[in-house]
Amino acid sequence: TDSMSLPRFGCGSMGGTLALPAGRGPHHVGCTDVMVGHTRQGLFFRLFYPCLPRAGATEPLWIPRSEYCAGLADFSLRRRWCSALLSITIGFCRIPVSWNGPFKPCSSGYPLVIFSHGLGAFRTLYSSVCTEMASWGFVVVALEHRDHSAATTYFCTAEAGREEWIHFQGVPQGQKEFYFRNQQVHQRAEECVRALRLFKDIASGKPVQNILHQDLDLSMLKDNIDLTKVAVMGHSFGGVTAVLALVKEPSFRCAVALDAWMFPLENVLYPEVPKPVLFINTEKFQTPESIAKMKRLSSRNSQTKIITILGTVHESQTDFAFLPGKLFSLIFGARGTLDPHKGLAITCQAALAFLQRHLNLEEEFAQWDNLLEGVGDSVVPEAPFCRSNL
């Protein structure tokens, strides 16, 4: 087996509770955290990018701070006391990328992907997908949303050293879920648009201050990103966020929606989605109502595709897929039957083929075009509903 396709054990002395895979593409991957602005109207994201190899590079923690373990315990387990358990089992795990690794210049400019996380997640929980995409030559902006849908997040106020935390919030009592979630999805899509505008500022030479004072100078990106080749991507709540971002920002050429939760999008917007969407669904999550909404979009745009990966559950498209079976079952219940490395490969290869087509990329990602038609052992067009014959 090619050594790049083997899982890398990114955990410290606590043992191998999580083995996130290294990217399989031709580029080494670096990452850094960026926070812009001192209010909740600013932006916070983790940036994944092609980097130059560096001896002795530090690998960043997967769960960046203990507060995120507490947020996950509250959201996923509904039990704050599990925070200590999560800290012990996953708090030492690392991502197989180079922290603040030297940016690899690209005279033609890398395409840009803005990535939106799901409900109760945060910027680092899709590191396997983001790393894989960056290894194939994309700059990926993994946002951390401030609409109270993240497990937790924060911003740094102008007062030196002071942080203000924004915790997950459920639907307020007496409020209809649709209206609450619809407000959130609009805020999330606006954050995607603001992220793209930030990169336009960087490209135009405007100084952008990262208030986290990381070692990577953002001005390095100025001549290395092709802002004519920009896509938006996300999982679950982030999937429908990506669809809405197409409505709000003409510069987004297309969207990749992983197991999109279509519920929060108002019906009046469906005719307004102007660009193609690739829906990559898992087998166990979608409902007939949600698929019907996706089909509304595909009926209007022949380039919009819907595929389902068999043997997968909703969490199969997150880093949690790489947890050991018992720990996964403790948090989420039954896991998918498809090997998570194969699931990640199918997801990213289909996305790359789609992005090559709609961003007019020169790379050879068209070798995976058959996945867009649902051709393959584990892939079907559109969606079976909880097939029992697996």
Backbone hydrogen bonds in HBPLUS format (Angstrom, degrees):
<---DONOR---> <-ACCEPTOR-->    atom                        ^
c    i                          cat <-CA-CA->   ^        H-A-AA   ^      H-
h    n   atom  resd res      DA  || num        DHA   H-A  angle D-A-AA Bond
n    s   type  num  typ     dist DA aas  dist angle  dist       angle   num
A0005-SER N   A0002-ASP O   2.97 MM   3  5.64 154.4  2.04 118.0 125.4     1
A0006-LEU N   A0003-SER O   3.25 MM   3  5.45 162.3  2.28 106.4 111.7     2
A0094-ARG N   A0010-GLY O   2.16 MM  84  4.36 134.0  1.34 126.6 145.8     3
A0015-GLY N   A0012-GLY O   3.24 MM   3  6.28 161.8  2.27 129.0 130.2     4
A0017-THR N   A0015-GLY O   3.08 MM   2  5.95 136.5  2.28 101.8  90.8     5
A0027-HIS N   A0135-SER O   2.97 MM 108  4.58 165.5  1.99 144.0 142.2     6
A0051-CYS N   A0028-HIS O   2.89 MM  23  5.38 161.8  1.92 126.7 131.1     7
A0098-SER N   A0029-VAL O   2.91 MM  69  6.27 170.3  1.92 149.2 151.3     8
A0030-GLY N   A0049-TYR O   2.80 MM  19  5.38 169.6  1.81 165.5 168.9     9
A0049-TYR N   A0030-GLY O   2.97 MM  19  5.38 156.5  2.02 149.5 152.4    10
A0031-CYS N   A0098-SER O   3.02 MM  67  6.23 148.0  2.12 142.5 142.2    11
A0100-ASN N   A0031-CYS O   2.75 MM  69  5.57 175.2  1.76 154.7 155.7    12
A0032-THR N   A0047-LEU O   3.03 MM  15  5.34 143.3  2.17 138.9 150.1    13
A0047-LEU N   A0032-THR O   2.75 MM  15  5.34 164.4  1.77 165.8 170.1    14
A0034-VAL N   A0045-PHE O   2.82 MM  11  5.43 168.3  1.83 170.8 172.8    15
A0045-PHE N   A0034-VAL O   2.91 MM  11  5.43 159.1  1.96 155.9 162.5    16
A0211-ILE N   A0035-MET O   2.95 MM 176  5.75 150.4  2.04 166.3 164.3    17
A0036-VAL N   A0043-LEU O   2.89 MM   7  5.23 160.1  1.93 147.6 153.9    18
A0043-LEU N   A0036-VAL O   3.00 MM   7  5.23 152.4  2.07 141.3 150.1    19
A0042-GLY N   A0039-THR O   3.01 MM   3  5.60 163.2  2.04 117.3 120.8    20
A0144-GLU N   A0044-PHE O   2.91 MM 100  5.66 140.4  2.06 166.5 155.0    21
A0046-ARG N   A0142-ALA O   2.93 MM  96  5.08 158.2  1.98 137.1 140.0    22
A0142-ALA N   A0046-ARG O   2.82 MM  96  5.08 164.3  1.85 163.2 158.2    23
A0048-PHE N   A0140-VAL O   2.89 MM  92  5.06 167.7  1.91 152.2 156.4    24
A0140-VAL N   A0048-PHE O   2.85 MM  92  5.06 165.2  1.87 151.4 156.1    25
A0104-LYS N   A0050-PRO O   3.10 MM  54  5.68 165.7  2.12 136.1 131.7    26
A0052-LEU N   A0102-PRO O   2.79 MM  50  5.52 159.9  1.83 160.8 167.9    27
A0099-TRP N   A0058-THR O   2.78 MM  41  5.47 174.6  1.79 171.0 169.6    28
A0095-ILE N   A0060-PRO O   2.88 MM  35  5.71 158.1  1.92 165.3 172.7    29
A0062-TRP N   A0093-CYS O   2.78 MM  31  5.61 167.2  1.80 141.7 140.7    30
A0068-TYR N   A0065-ARG O   3.06 MM   3  5.73 146.1  2.18 115.3 123.5    31
A0069-CYS N   A0066-SER O   3.00 MM   3  5.18 125.8  2.30 101.7 115.7    32
A0070-ALA N   A0066-SER O   3.19 MM   4  6.63 156.1  2.25 153.0 159.0    33
A0071-GLY N   A0067-GLU O   2.98 MM   4  6.28 153.0  2.05 141.5 149.1    34
A0072-LEU N   A0068-TYR O   2.86 MM   4  6.08 157.2  1.91 146.8 152.6    35
A0073-ALA N   A0069-CYS O   2.88 MM   4  6.08 158.0  1.93 148.6 154.9    36
A0074-ASP N   A0070-ALA O   3.00 MM   4  6.22 157.2  2.05 147.4 153.1    37
A0075-PHE N   A0071-GLY O   2.96 MM   4  6.17 162.2  1.99 147.9 152.9    38
A0076-SER N   A0072-LEU O   2.72 MM   4  5.55 153.6  1.78 150.3 157.9    39
A0077-LEU N   A0073-ALA O   3.18 MM   4  5.07 135.6  2.39 114.6 127.3    40
A0079-ARG N   A0073-ALA O   3.11 MM   6  5.63 149.6  2.20 140.2 135.2    41
A0082-CYS N   A0079-ARG O   3.16 MM   3  5.71 154.5  2.22 111.7 118.8    42
A0083-SER N   A0080-ARG O   2.93 MM   3  5.62 165.7  1.95 122.5 126.7    43
A0086-LEU N   A0082-CYS O   2.86 MM   4  6.19 163.1  1.89 161.8 165.8    44
A0087-SER N   A0083-SER O   2.87 MM   4  6.12 155.7  1.93 148.4 155.7    45
A0088-ILE N   A0084-ALA O   3.01 MM   4  6.24 153.8  2.08 147.5 153.6    46
A0089-THR N   A0085-LEU O   2.93 MM   4  6.17 159.9  1.97 151.5 157.4    47
A0090-ILE N   A0086-LEU O   2.76 MM   4  5.59 167.9  1.78 152.6 156.7    48
A0091-GLY N   A0087-SER O   2.96 MM   4  4.16 129.4  2.23 106.0 116.9    49
A0093-CYS N   A0090-ILE O   3.20 MM   3  5.44 165.9  2.22 112.5 116.8    50
A0097-VAL N   A0095-ILE O   2.70 MM   2  5.64 138.3  1.87 111.2  97.7    51
A0101-GLY N   A0098-SER O   3.13 MM   3  4.92 154.9  2.19 121.3 114.2    52
A0109-GLY N   A0106-CYS O   2.96 MM   3  5.19 144.2  2.09 105.9 117.1    53
A0110-TYR N   A0224-ASN O   2.75 MM 114  6.04 166.9  1.77 132.4 128.5    54
A0226-ASP N   A0110-TYR O   2.86 MM 116  5.49 165.9  1.88 131.0 135.0    55
A0139-VAL N   A0111-PRO O   3.03 MM  28  6.38 168.0  2.05 164.5 168.3    56
A0112-LEU N   A0229-LYS O   3.00 MM 117  6.45 155.7  2.06 155.1 162.4    57
A0231-ALA N   A0112-LEU O   2.93 MM 119  6.40 159.8  1.98 160.0 166.3    58
A0113-VAL N   A0139-VAL O   2.91 MM  26  6.26 159.8  1.95 162.9 165.8    59
A0141-VAL N   A0113-VAL O   2.83 MM  28  6.20 164.8  1.85 164.7 169.8    60
A0114-ILE N   A0231-ALA O   3.05 MM 117  6.52 158.6  2.09 148.7 152.3    61
A0233-MET N   A0114-ILE O   2.80 MM 119  6.06 161.2  1.84 167.2 168.1    62
A0115-PHE N   A0141-VAL O   2.75 MM  26  5.75 178.8  1.75 150.3 150.3    63
A0143-LEU N   A0115-PHE O   3.02 MM  28  6.10 153.2  2.09 161.4 163.7    64
A0116-SER N   A0233-MET O   2.81 MM 117  6.28 147.4  1.92 140.1 150.5    65
A0235-HIS N   A0116-SER O   3.19 MM 119  6.68 146.5  2.31 167.6 175.2    66
A0121-ALA N   A0118-GLY O   3.18 MM   3  5.46 152.2  2.27 132.0 128.1    67
A0120-GLY N   A0149-SER O   2.63 MM  29  5.66 162.9  1.66 174.9 178.1    68
A0151-ALA N   A0121-ALA O   2.98 MM  30  5.33 152.7  2.05 131.5 139.7    69
A0125-LEU N   A0122-PHE O   3.37 MM   3  6.06 164.6  2.40 124.6 128.1    70
A0127-SER N   A0124-THR O   3.29 MM   3  5.43 140.1  2.46 121.1 116.6    71
A0319-ASP N   A0125-LEU O   2.96 MM 194  5.54 164.9  1.98 161.1 156.6    72
A0130-CYS N   A0126-TYR O   2.99 MM   4  6.23 174.6  1.99 161.5 163.3    73
A0131-THR N   A0127-SER O   2.76 MM   4  5.67 158.2  1.81 144.3 150.6    74
A0132-GLU N   A0128-SER O   3.09 MM   4  6.14 160.3  2.13 139.8 145.5    75
A0133-MET N   A0129-VAL O   2.97 MM   4  6.23 164.4  1.99 154.7 158.6    76
A0134-ALA N   A0130-CYS O   2.97 MM   4  6.15 161.4  2.00 146.9 152.3    77
A0135-SER N   A0131-THR O   2.92 MM   4  6.11 147.0  2.03 147.4 156.6    78
A0136-TRP N   A0133-MET O   3.11 MM   3  5.36 147.7  2.22 103.4 113.0    79
A0137-GLY N   A0134-ALA O   2.99 MM   3  5.18 162.0  2.03 110.4 113.0    80
A0169-GLN N   A0148-HIS O   2.98 MM  21  5.30 156.3  2.04 150.5 143.5    81
A0153-THR N   A0166-ILE O   3.02 MM  13  5.23 134.6  2.23 132.7 145.9    82
A0166-ILE N   A0153-THR O   2.73 MM  13  5.23 167.2  1.75 140.4 144.0    83
A0155-PHE N   A0164-GLU O   2.97 MM   9  5.48 145.9  2.09 141.9 152.1    84
A0164-GLU N   A0155-PHE O   2.85 MM   9  5.48 164.9  1.87 164.2 169.4    85
A0157-THR N   A0162-ARG O   2.97 MM   5  5.74 147.6  2.08 150.4 160.3    86
A0162-ARG N   A0159-GLU O   3.08 MM   3  5.78 164.1  2.11 147.3 145.9    87
A0175-GLN N   A0172-PRO O   3.03 MM   3  5.61 158.2  2.08 139.9 140.5    88
A0180-PHE N   A0176-LYS O   3.28 MM   4  6.59 162.7  2.31 155.3 160.2    89
A0181-ARG N   A0177-GLU O   2.86 MM   4  6.01 177.3  1.86 166.7 167.3    90
A0182-ASN N   A0178-PHE O   2.75 MM   4  5.75 150.8  1.83 149.1 158.1    91
A0183-GLN N   A0179-TYR O   3.17 MM   4  6.27 156.2  2.23 139.8 144.4    92
A0184-GLN N   A0180-PHE O   3.18 MM   4  6.50 155.9  2.25 142.6 149.5    93
A0185-VAL N   A0181-ARG O   2.84 MM   4  6.11 160.9  1.88 153.1 157.6    94
A0186-HIS N   A0182-ASN O   3.16 MM   4  6.34 151.9  2.25 143.7 150.3    95
A0187-GLN N   A0183-GLN O   3.10 MM   4  6.40 156.6  2.15 146.5 152.8    96
A0188-ARG N   A0184-GLN O   2.83 MM   4  6.10 161.9  1.86 158.0 163.4    97
A0189-ALA N   A0185-VAL O   2.95 MM   4  6.09 161.4  1.99 143.6 148.3    98
A0190-GLU N   A0186-HIS O   2.98 MM   4  6.16 153.7  2.05 144.4 151.7    99
A0191-GLU N   A0187-GLN O   2.95 MM   4  6.28 145.2  2.08 144.2 154.0   100
A0191-GLU N   A0188-ARG O   3.05 MM   3  5.04 118.2  2.44  92.8 108.3   101
A0192-CYS N   A0188-ARG O   3.02 MM   4  6.45 146.7  2.14 146.3 155.6   102
A0193-VAL N   A0189-ALA O   3.01 MM   4  6.36 154.5  2.08 146.4 153.1   103
A0194-ARG N   A0190-GLU O   2.83 MM   4  6.14 156.6  1.89 149.0 155.6   104
A0195-ALA N   A0191-GLU O   2.92 MM   4  6.11 149.2  2.02 142.9 150.9   105
A0196-LEU N   A0192-CYS O   3.12 MM   4  6.46 156.5  2.17 146.4 151.8   106
A0197-ARG N   A0193-VAL O   2.97 MM   4  6.30 157.1  2.02 149.4 156.2   107
A0198-LEU N   A0194-ARG O   2.89 MM   4  6.13 146.0  2.01 144.0 153.2   108
A0199-PHE N   A0195-ALA O   3.18 MM   4  6.56 152.6  2.26 146.5 152.6   109
A0200-LYS N   A0196-LEU O   2.98 MM   4  6.35 139.9  2.14 142.8 154.9   110
A0201-ASP N   A0197-ARG O   2.91 MM   4  6.25 148.1  2.01 145.5 153.9   111
A0202-ILE N   A0198-LEU O   2.96 MM   4  6.34 157.1  2.01 147.7 153.7   112
A0203-ALA N   A0199-PHE O   2.91 MM   4  6.04 158.2  1.96 140.2 146.3   113
A0204-SER N   A0200-LYS O   2.99 MM   4  6.18 138.6  2.16 139.2 149.8   114
A0204-SER N   A0201-ASP O   3.12 MM   3  5.13 125.5  2.43  93.8 108.0   115
A0206-LYS N   A0201-ASP O   3.00 MM   5  5.32 146.7  2.12 158.9 150.9   116
A0205-GLY N   A0202-ILE O   3.03 MM   3  5.22 157.7  2.08 106.0 112.8   117
A0213-HIS N   A0210-ASN O   3.00 MM   3  5.75 167.0  2.02 123.9 127.2   118
A0220-MET N   A0217-ASP O   2.95 MM   3  5.73 162.6  1.98 121.4 127.2   119
A0221-LEU N   A0218-LEU O   2.99 MM   3  5.72 160.2  2.03 119.6 124.7   120
A0222-LYS N   A0219-SER O   3.08 MM   3  5.31 160.4  2.12 110.3 116.5   121
A0224-ASN N   A0221-LEU O   2.97 MM   3  5.09 166.4  1.99 117.8 121.4   122
A0229-LYS N   A0226-ASP O   3.01 MM   3  5.65 161.8  2.05 117.8 122.7   123
A0253-ARG N   A0230-VAL O   2.89 MM  23  6.02 170.7  1.90 171.8 169.6   124
A0232-VAL N   A0254-CYS O   3.23 MM  22  6.68 157.2  2.28 149.9 156.4   125
A0256-VAL N   A0232-VAL O   2.99 MM  24  6.53 148.6  2.09 146.3 156.2   126
A0234-GLY N   A0256-VAL O   3.14 MM  22  6.73 143.6  2.28 161.6 170.2   127
A0258-LEU N   A0234-GLY O   2.79 MM  24  5.97 171.5  1.79 169.3 166.7   128
A0238-GLY N   A0235-HIS O   2.71 MM   3  4.53 140.8  1.87 135.0 123.3   129
A0236-SER N   A0258-LEU O   2.85 MM  22  6.24 159.6  1.89 170.5 174.9   130
A0239-GLY N   A0236-SER O   2.86 MM   3  4.85 131.2  2.10  95.9 110.3   131
A0240-VAL N   A0236-SER O   3.27 MM   4  6.75 153.7  2.35 157.1 160.0   132
A0261-TRP N   A0236-SER O   3.06 MM  25  4.76 164.7  2.09 107.5 105.2   133
A0241-THR N   A0237-PHE O   3.04 MM   4  6.19 143.1  2.18 135.2 146.4   134
A0242-ALA N   A0238-GLY O   2.96 MM   4  6.13 147.7  2.07 137.8 144.6   135
A0243-VAL N   A0239-GLY O   3.23 MM   4  6.61 150.8  2.32 140.5 147.6   136
A0244-LEU N   A0240-VAL O   3.03 MM   4  6.31 163.9  2.06 150.2 153.5   137
A0245-ALA N   A0241-THR O   2.89 MM   4  6.12 148.7  1.98 147.8 157.2   138
A0246-LEU N   A0243-VAL O   3.18 MM   3  5.48 136.0  2.38 102.6 113.6   139
A0247-VAL N   A0244-LEU O   2.92 MM   3  5.24 130.7  2.17 104.9 118.0   140
A0248-LYS N   A0244-LEU O   3.19 MM   4  6.58 149.8  2.28 147.5 156.1   141
A0249-GLU N   A0245-ALA O   2.97 MM   4  5.97 144.6  2.09 151.2 158.0   142
A0252-PHE N   A0249-GLU O   3.19 MM   3  5.99 158.9  2.24 121.7 126.4   143
A0255-ALA N   A0276-PRO O   3.14 MM  21  6.64 152.4  2.22 150.0 157.6   144
A0278-LEU N   A0255-ALA O   2.90 MM  23  6.36 155.9  1.96 151.3 158.7   145
A0257-ALA N   A0278-LEU O   2.82 MM  21  6.04 159.6  1.86 150.9 158.0   146
A0280-ILE N   A0257-ALA O   2.96 MM  23  6.24 160.9  2.00 148.7 154.7   147
A0259-ASP N   A0280-ILE O   2.81 MM  21  5.86 157.7  1.86 133.7 141.3   148
A0265-LEU N   A0262-MET O   3.24 MM   3  6.07 169.6  2.25 132.0 135.0   149
A0269-LEU N   A0266-GLU O   3.07 MM   3  5.86 160.0  2.11 121.2 126.9   150
A0270-TYR N   A0267-ASN O   3.16 MM   3  5.68 154.7  2.22 114.8 121.2   151
A0272-GLU N   A0269-LEU O   2.79 MM   3  5.06 143.1  1.93 110.3 122.7   152
A0273-VAL N   A0270-TYR O   3.35 MM   3  5.73 168.0  2.36 112.2 115.4   153
A0305-LYS N   A0277-VAL O   2.94 MM  28  6.46 143.4  2.08 150.3 162.0   154
A0279-PHE N   A0305-LYS O   2.80 MM  26  6.06 176.7  1.80 161.3 160.7   155
A0307-ILE N   A0279-PHE O   2.89 MM  28  6.24 166.4  1.91 167.8 171.1   156
A0281-ASN N   A0307-ILE O   2.78 MM  26  6.08 175.6  1.79 159.5 158.0   157
A0309-ILE N   A0281-ASN O   2.86 MM  28  6.25 161.2  1.89 162.8 163.3   158
A0291-ILE N   A0287-THR O   3.01 MM   4  6.31 166.3  2.03 160.1 163.7   159
A0292-ALA N   A0288-PRO O   2.91 MM   4  6.04 151.5  2.00 143.2 151.3   160
A0293-LYS N   A0289-GLU O   3.19 MM   4  6.53 144.9  2.32 140.5 148.7   161
A0293-LYS N   A0290-SER O   3.11 MM   3  5.20 122.2  2.46  95.5 109.5   162
A0294-MET N   A0290-SER O   3.10 MM   4  6.53 153.6  2.17 146.9 154.1   163
A0295-LYS N   A0291-ILE O   2.84 MM   4  6.13 155.8  1.90 152.6 159.8   164
A0296-ARG N   A0292-ALA O   2.99 MM   4  6.27 135.9  2.19 137.5 148.9   165
A0296-ARG N   A0293-LYS O   3.19 MM   3  5.06 126.4  2.49  90.5 104.4   166
A0297-LEU N   A0294-MET O   3.05 MM   3  5.30 123.3  2.38  99.4 112.9   167
A0298-SER N   A0294-MET O   2.99 MM   4  6.40 156.5  2.04 147.8 155.0   168
A0299-SER N   A0295-LYS O   2.84 MM   4  5.91 142.9  1.98 143.3 151.9   169
A0300-ARG N   A0297-LEU O   3.09 MM   3  5.28 139.9  2.26 100.4 111.7   170
A0301-ASN N   A0297-LEU O   3.10 MM   4  6.34 133.0  2.33 143.3 156.5   171
A0304-THR N   A0301-ASN O   3.00 MM   3  5.56 163.8  2.03 117.4 122.7   172
A0382-GLU N   A0306-ILE O   2.68 MM  76  4.78 163.8  1.70 136.5 130.8   173
A0308-THR N   A0380-VAL O   2.80 MM  72  5.33 160.7  1.84 160.5 166.0   174
A0380-VAL N   A0308-THR O   2.93 MM  72  5.33 156.2  1.99 151.5 159.1   175
A0310-LEU N   A0378-SER O   2.68 MM  68  5.11 155.2  1.74 149.9 156.0   176
A0337-THR N   A0311-GLY O   2.86 MM  26  4.75 112.4  2.32 110.3 129.1   177
A0338-LEU N   A0311-GLY O   2.91 MM  27  4.80 171.3  1.92 135.0 132.1   178
A0316-SER N   A0313-VAL O   2.86 MM   3  5.31 157.7  1.91 116.7 124.2   179
A0318-THR N   A0315-GLU O   3.04 MM   3  5.30 157.9  2.09 117.2 117.3   180
A0321-ALA N   A0318-THR O   3.25 MM   3  5.99 165.9  2.27 116.2 119.9   181
A0322-PHE N   A0319-ASP O   2.97 MM   3  5.83 167.6  1.98 126.6 129.9   182
A0323-LEU N   A0320-PHE O   3.01 MM   3  5.35 167.7  2.02 117.1 118.6   183
A0328-PHE N   A0324-PRO O   2.95 MM   4  6.13 163.8  1.98 161.6 167.0   184
A0329-SER N   A0325-GLY O   2.88 MM   4  6.03 163.5  1.90 150.4 155.0   185
A0330-LEU N   A0326-LYS O   2.97 MM   4  6.14 150.1  2.06 142.2 150.2   186
A0331-ILE N   A0327-LEU O   3.23 MM   4  6.48 150.7  2.32 144.5 150.6   187
A0331-ILE N   A0328-PHE O   3.14 MM   3  5.38 122.0  2.49  99.1 112.7   188
A0332-PHE N   A0328-PHE O   2.76 MM   4  5.84 175.4  1.76 166.6 168.2   189
A0333-GLY N   A0329-SER O   2.94 MM   4  4.15 139.7  2.10 106.8 117.3   190
A0342-LYS N   A0339-ASP O   2.99 MM   3  5.37 121.5  2.34 107.0 121.4   191
A0343-GLY N   A0339-ASP O   2.95 MM   4  6.28 158.9  1.99 154.4 161.4   192
A0344-LEU N   A0340-PRO O   2.91 MM   4  6.05 158.7  1.95 145.0 149.9   193
A0345-ALA N   A0341-HIS O   3.00 MM   4  6.16 157.5  2.06 140.4 146.9   194
A0346-ILE N   A0342-LYS O   2.91 MM   4  6.16 165.5  1.93 156.1 158.9   195
A0347-THR N   A0343-GLY O   3.00 MM   4  6.15 168.8  2.02 150.0 153.4   196
A0348-CYS N   A0344-LEU O   2.95 MM   4  6.10 172.2  1.96 155.8 157.6   197
A0349-GLN N   A0345-ALA O   2.85 MM   4  5.87 158.9  1.89 149.7 156.5   198
A0350-ALA N   A0346-ILE O   2.95 MM   4  6.01 164.3  1.98 151.7 155.9   199
A0351-ALA N   A0347-THR O   3.05 MM   4  6.22 157.9  2.10 142.1 148.9   200
A0352-LEU N   A0348-CYS O   2.79 MM   4  5.97 157.9  1.84 148.6 154.6   201
A0353-ALA N   A0349-GLN O   2.97 MM   4  6.15 161.3  2.01 148.3 152.8   202
A0354-PHE N   A0350-ALA O   3.03 MM   4  6.21 159.5  2.07 148.5 154.1   203
A0355-LEU N   A0351-ALA O   2.82 MM   4  6.05 160.2  1.86 151.8 157.7   204
A0356-GLN N   A0352-LEU O   2.84 MM   4  6.01 154.0  1.91 148.3 155.2   205
A0357-ARG N   A0353-ALA O   3.20 MM   4  6.39 156.7  2.25 141.1 146.7   206
A0358-HIS N   A0354-PHE O   3.06 MM   4  6.34 157.8  2.11 150.7 156.3   207
A0359-LEU N   A0355-LEU O   2.75 MM   4  5.46 142.5  1.89 147.4 152.9   208
A0361-LEU N   A0356-GLN O   3.15 MM   5  4.62 148.9  2.25 120.6 129.3   209
A0367-GLN N   A0364-GLU O   3.44 MM   3  6.27 172.9  2.45 117.0 118.6   210
A0368-TRP N   A0365-PHE O   3.09 MM   3  6.03 172.1  2.09 124.8 127.1   211
A0369-ASP N   A0366-ALA O   2.98 MM   3  5.05 161.5  2.02 118.3 116.3   212
A0371-LEU N   A0368-TRP O   3.02 MM   3  5.75 148.4  2.12 119.0 126.8   213
A0372-LEU N   A0369-ASP O   2.92 MM   3  5.45 138.4  2.10 112.0 122.9   214
A0373-GLU N   A0370-ASN O   3.03 MM   3  5.32 146.5  2.15 104.0 114.1   215
A0375-VAL N   A0370-ASN O   3.10 MM   5  5.39 162.3  2.14 143.5 143.1   216
A0374-GLY N   A0371-LEU O   2.97 MM   3  4.97 160.8  2.01 105.0 109.9   217
A0379-VAL N   A0376-GLY O   3.41 MM   3  5.20 158.6  2.46  98.9 105.0   218
